[in-house]
Amino acid sequence: MDFDLSWLLLALPAAFALGWMASRLDLRQSTREHRDAPRAYFKGLSLLLNEQQDKAIDAFIEAIQNAPDTVDLHFALGSLFRRRGEFQRAIRVHEHLLSRPDMPDVERHRARHALAQDFLRAGLFDRAEESFRQLEGTSFEAASRLAILSLQERAHEWDRAIETARMLQASNTGSFATRIGHYHCEAALELHQRQDHAGAATRLEEAHREAPDFARPWVLGGQWAHQRGALGEAFAKWQMLLQRHPVAFDLVAMEFASTARLLGKAAAAAAGAAIQARFDRAPSLALLQALQALDAQQTTGDARAYPQAAPGQTPSTSLTGLVTQEPAAGTRAAQRLLAALDGMPSLSAASLLLRLPVEQWGPRGQELCLRAVEQAARPVQRYRCAACGFEAQRYFWQCPGCLGWDTFPPRTIEELERT
């Protein structure tokens, strides 16, 4: 049977036309799906911006149904679930993304990082750390290590935290020297509580080596030395703290003064000079209290004239007892307090001054105390909206913050807090 080539010539154009029509139909359907997906996506974003999260979730689910291969829609939905606290639903979304074989590595790493955040927010810390560790060598490595470091801090795993911090520092993420110093100090505290004083001292030395100007080891070392009666060692450590980290010295100023009084007049005089020099540069209430304490002893010549802590106890920082009844000491205290109040209006300093006899501070002291009280009272002499917390110095019938009507109670914050 002879084959007629004319039929072949007719069939080829027909097949081409049918294929072209099929491709156009498929293209139209695909275009329609992709057009519908962004429309639902932007609808979800609009609802989200209007704080209609339930409707936004429905819109994102609709968008995913129209375009199930759109990865960004899945991430948006998973993030929204996590923000709403629906962690299990967020986990399912991100695990679905990880199960897809066609996912590029970049998107797979992104899904892994999102899943780790889901575990973290859900309180599944072991699974969160495992997921974060699987991101080593990816673009999420630094962020994952920081998250792991936070988990190790929460679990008080100080040695592992030190190792992670050093890895971050080696990868040029930033300086973690002070943070590592804190980890050594936390480990030292745990050892100290277990009466392992040698181990605790070793940890403090490691903190010193890690960050030489770090304040906390000097503070802890001095306090522990004072507790075991090594007053000279405590005094030396706090002197070093004053030189290396004067801002943090305020934390132990009263303890420093107490130790100096116990050591005798020479140490008290040296301490007074050092504290006075610091106070002249940067006045503070802690330094003022320490100076008042040292003044009391230098006037009476007796360390017992001022309330103090015995070795092994923490000196009190209460305002009560900072004023001696000795006339000369009282005059010196008044002069110092007047100078301090002039540059540092403080209710605490005013309270100290008011404990002295009125003839020692007179009209000038009354003026400075009044200024300190007025400055302290200013923040509470305001009205606060009960709906949004907006504060104002005058009363509003309509809140400028939330635009609510009659939301300001007709009483100031001071009156409300008293009731």
C-alpha positions in Angstrom: 0.0 0.0 0.0 1.5 3.3 -1.1 1.6 6.1 1.5 0.2 9.4 0.3 2.6 12.1 1.4 -0.1 14.8 0.9 -1.7 13.6 4.1 1.5 14.1 6.0 1.7 17.6 4.6 -1.8 18.4 5.9 -1.3 16.7 9.3 1.8 18.6 10.3 0.2 22.1 10.2 -2.9 20.7 12.0 -0.7 19.2 14.8 1.2 22.4 15.1 -2.0 24.4 15.4 -3.4 22.1 18.0 -0.2 22.2 20.1 -0.2 26.0 19.8 -3.8 26.2 21.0 -3.1 23.9 23.9 -0.1 25.9 25.0 -2.1 29.1 24.9 -4.9 27.6 27.0 -2.4 26.4 29.6 -0.6 29.8 29.6 -3.9 31.5 30.2 -4.7 29.2 33.1 -1.3 29.7 34.6 -1.5 33.5 34.1 -4.9 33.5 35.7 -3.6 31.5 38.7 -0.6 33.7 39.2 -2.8 36.8 38.8 -5.2 35.5 41.4 -2.4 34.5 43.9 -0.9 38.0 44.2 -4.4 39.5 44.5 -5.1 37.2 47.5 -1.6 37.9 48.8 -2.0 41.6 48.8 -5.5 41.3 50.2 -3.9 39.3 53.1 -1.3 42.0 53.6 -4.0 44.7 53.7 -6.0 42.8 56.3 -2.8 42.3 58.3 -2.0 46.0 58.3 -5.6 46.6 59.5 -4.9 44.2 62.4 -7.5 41.7 61.1 -5.3 38.7 61.5 -8.0 36.0 61.3 -9.1 37.3 57.9 -5.5 37.7 56.8 -4.8 34.0 57.5 -7.9 33.1 55.4 -6.6 35.2 52.6 -3.1 33.7 52.7 -4.6 30.2 52.7 -6.7 31.1 49.7 -3.6 32.4 47.9 -1.7 29.2 48.6 -4.6 27.1 47.3 -4.5 29.2 44.0 -0.7 28.9 43.8 0.6 26.0 45.9 4.1 26.4 44.6 4.6 30.0 45.7 7.2 29.7 48.5 6.8 33.3 49.8 3.1 32.7 50.5 4.0 29.8 52.8 6.6 31.9 54.6 4.1 34.7 55.1 1.5 32.3 56.5 4.0 30.6 58.8 5.2 33.9 60.1 1.7 35.0 60.8 0.9 31.8 62.6 4.0 32.3 64.8 3.1 35.8 65.6 -0.4 34.7 66.7 1.1 32.0 69.0 -0.2 29.2 66.8 3.2 27.5 66.8 2.0 24.0 65.8 0.4 25.4 62.6 3.6 27.4 61.9 5.7 24.3 62.4 3.5 22.3 59.9 3.9 25.1 57.3 7.6 25.2 57.5 8.0 21.4 57.7 5.9 21.1 54.6 8.4 23.5 52.8 11.3 21.4 54.0 9.7 18.2 52.7 9.4 19.6 49.1 12.1 18.0 46.9 12.1 20.9 44.5 13.2 23.5 47.1 16.4 25.4 46.3 19.1 25.3 49.0 18.6 29.0 49.8 14.9 28.6 50.4 15.5 25.4 52.3 17.9 27.2 54.7 15.3 29.9 55.1 12.6 27.4 56.0 15.0 25.6 58.4 15.7 29.0 60.2 11.9 29.7 60.3 11.2 26.3 61.8 13.9 26.8 64.4 12.2 30.0 65.4 8.9 28.2 65.7 10.5 25.7 68.0 12.1 28.4 70.0 8.8 30.4 70.5 7.0 27.2 71.3 9.4 26.4 74.1 10.9 23.3 72.4 14.4 24.4 73.1 16.2 21.1 72.3 14.6 20.9 68.9 15.2 24.6 68.3 19.0 24.2 69.0 19.1 21.1 66.8 17.6 23.1 63.9 19.8 26.0 64.5 22.9 23.8 64.4 21.8 22.4 61.0 22.4 25.9 59.6 26.1 25.8 60.1 27.9 26.9 57.0 24.8 28.8 55.6 24.0 32.4 55.4 22.0 32.0 58.6 25.1 30.7 60.6 25.7 33.9 62.6 22.0 34.4 63.5 21.7 30.7 64.5 24.8 30.9 66.7 23.4 33.9 68.5 20.2 32.1 69.0 22.1 29.1 70.4 24.1 31.4 72.7 20.8 32.7 74.1 19.5 29.2 74.7 22.8 28.3 76.5 22.5 31.4 78.7 18.9 30.4 79.6 20.1 26.9 80.5 23.1 28.3 82.5 25.4 26.2 80.3 28.3 28.7 80.8 31.1 26.6 79.4 29.2 25.8 76.2 28.2 29.5 76.0 31.9 30.5 76.2 32.7 28.1 73.3 29.8 29.5 71.2 30.8 33.1 72.0 34.4 32.4 71.0 33.2 30.9 67.7 31.1 34.1 67.0 34.1 36.3 67.8 36.3 34.3 65.5 33.9 34.7 62.7 34.1 38.5 63.1 30.5 38.8 64.3 31.7 41.2 67.0 33.6 41.4 70.3 32.3 39.0 73.0 35.1 39.5 75.5 32.9 41.1 78.1 30.1 38.6 77.6 32.6 35.8 78.1 33.7 37.5 81.2 30.1 37.5 82.5 29.9 33.7 81.8 33.0 33.1 83.8 31.6 35.2 86.7 28.3 33.3 86.6 30.2 30.0 86.8 32.3 31.5 89.6 29.1 32.3 91.5 27.8 28.8 91.2 31.2 27.4 92.5 31.2 29.9 95.3 27.7 28.8 96.4 29.0 25.2 96.5 31.9 26.4 98.8 34.4 25.7 96.0 36.3 29.0 96.7 39.4 28.0 94.9 37.5 27.2 91.7 35.5 30.4 92.0 38.8 32.4 92.3 40.2 30.6 89.2 37.1 31.6 87.3 37.4 35.2 88.3 41.0 35.2 87.1 39.9 33.8 83.7 37.3 36.7 83.5 40.2 39.1 84.2 42.3 37.6 81.4 39.4 37.7 79.0 38.5 41.3 79.7 41.1 43.2 81.8 38.9 46.3 82.3 35.7 44.3 83.0 34.3 45.5 86.3 32.4 42.5 87.7 35.4 40.3 88.8 36.7 43.2 90.9 33.3 43.7 92.5 32.8 40.0 93.3 36.4 39.5 94.4 36.2 42.3 96.8 32.9 41.2 98.2 34.1 37.6 98.8 37.3 38.8 100.4 35.3 41.0 102.8 33.0 38.1 103.6 36.0 35.9 104.7 37.6 38.8 106.7 40.4 39.6 104.2 39.8 43.3 104.6 43.1 44.4 103.0 42.5 42.3 100.0 39.0 43.6 99.6 40.2 47.2 100.0 42.9 46.6 97.3 40.5 45.1 94.9 38.0 48.0 95.2 40.8 50.5 94.8 41.7 48.7 91.5 38.0 48.9 90.5 38.0 52.6 91.2 41.0 53.1 88.9 39.9 50.7 86.1 36.1 51.1 86.1 35.1 54.2 88.1 31.5 54.1 86.9 30.9 50.7 88.4 32.6 51.7 91.7 29.3 53.2 92.9 28.1 49.6 93.4 30.6 49.1 96.2 31.2 52.6 97.5 29.6 52.0 100.8 31.3 48.6 101.2 34.6 50.3 100.4 34.0 53.0 103.1 33.0 50.3 105.6 36.2 48.3 104.9 38.3 51.5 105.1 36.8 52.3 108.6 37.6 48.8 109.8 41.2 49.1 108.6 41.8 52.3 110.5 42.3 56.0 110.0 45.0 55.8 107.4 42.9 53.6 105.1 39.8 55.8 105.8 41.7 58.9 104.8 43.0 57.3 101.6 39.5 56.1 100.8 38.0 59.5 101.5 40.5 61.2 99.2 39.9 58.7 96.4 36.1 58.9 96.7 36.2 62.7 96.9 38.2 62.9 93.7 35.7 60.7 92.0 32.7 62.6 93.4 34.2 65.9 92.2 34.2 64.5 88.6 30.9 62.7 88.7 28.7 63.2 91.8 26.4 60.4 92.8 24.3 59.4 95.8 26.4 56.3 96.5 29.6 58.3 96.6 27.9 60.9 98.8 26.8 58.3 101.3 30.3 56.9 101.4 31.8 60.3 102.0 29.3 61.0 104.8 30.2 57.7 106.5 34.0 58.5 106.3 33.4 62.0 107.6 31.6 60.6 110.7 34.6 58.4 111.6 37.3 61.0 111.0 35.4 63.4 113.3 34.9 60.9 116.2 38.0 58.9 115.7 36.0 55.7 116.4 34.9 53.3 113.7 31.9 52.4 115.9 30.5 55.9 115.7 28.9 54.9 112.4 26.8 51.8 111.6 28.9 49.3 109.7 29.0 45.7 108.7 31.3 43.2 110.2 33.4 40.9 108.0 31.1 38.5 106.3 28.1 40.9 106.2 27.0 43.4 103.5 27.1 47.0 104.7 23.7 48.7 104.7 23.0 51.4 102.2 20.0 52.7 104.1 19.7 56.5 104.5 18.9 56.1 108.2 22.1 56.5 110.3 24.1 58.5 107.7 23.9 61.6 109.9 25.9 61.7 113.1 25.0 63.7 116.2 28.6 65.0 116.5 28.4 68.8 115.8 31.6 69.1 113.7 30.6 66.1 111.7 27.1 67.5 111.2 28.4 70.8 109.9 30.7 69.0 107.5 27.9 66.8 106.4 25.6 69.8 105.8 28.2 71.6 103.7 28.8 68.5 101.6 25.0 67.8 101.2 24.4 71.5 100.2 27.1 71.3 97.6 25.7 68.0 96.3 22.1 69.2 96.1 23.2 72.3 94.3 24.6 70.2 91.4 22.5 67.0 91.8 18.9 67.7 93.0 18.0 64.4 94.6 15.2 63.4 97.0 17.6 61.0 98.7 20.2 63.8 99.3 17.4 66.1 100.5 16.3 63.4 102.9 19.8 63.2 104.3 20.0 67.0 104.7 16.6 67.2 106.5 17.8 64.8 109.1 20.4 67.4 110.2 19.4 70.2 112.7 17.9 73.1 110.7 20.5 75.5 112.0 23.2 73.6 110.1 21.6 74.1 106.7 19.4 77.2 107.0 17.5 79.0 104.1 19.9 77.7 101.4 19.2 74.1 102.3 15.4 74.8 102.4 15.6 76.2 98.8 17.7 73.3 97.5 15.4 70.7 99.2 12.3 72.5 97.7 13.9 72.4 94.2 14.7 68.6 94.6 11.1 67.9 95.7 9.6 69.9 92.8 11.8 68.2 90.3 10.9 64.7 91.6 7.2 65.6 91.7 7.0 66.8 88.2 6.6 63.4 86.4 3.7 62.4 88.7 1.8 65.8 88.3 0.4 64.7 85.0 -2.8 63.1 83.7 -2.7 59.7 82.1 -5.2 58.2 79.6 -6.8 55.0 81.0 -7.1 53.6 77.5 -3.7 54.0 75.9 -1.5 55.4 78.7 -0.8 58.8 77.0 0.4 61.3 79.6 0.0 65.1 79.5 0.5 68.0 81.8 -3.0 69.3 81.3 -6.4 67.6 81.2 -7.9 66.5 77.8 -11.5 65.6 77.2 -10.4 63.7 74.1 -7.1 61.8 74.3 -4.5 63.0 71.7 -3.1 59.5 71.6 -6.0 57.2 71.0 -8.6 59.9 70.3 -10.9 58.3 72.9 -13.4 60.5 74.7 -13.5 60.9 78.5 -10.6 58.5 78.9 -8.5 60.8 81.2 -9.4 60.4 84.9 -9.7 63.8 86.5 -6.9 63.0 88.8 -3.1 63.2 88.4 -0.9 60.2 88.3 0.2 61.0 91.9 -3.3 60.9 93.2 -4.2 57.7 91.3 -1.2 55.8 92.5 -2.0 56.8 96.1 -5.5 55.3 95.8 
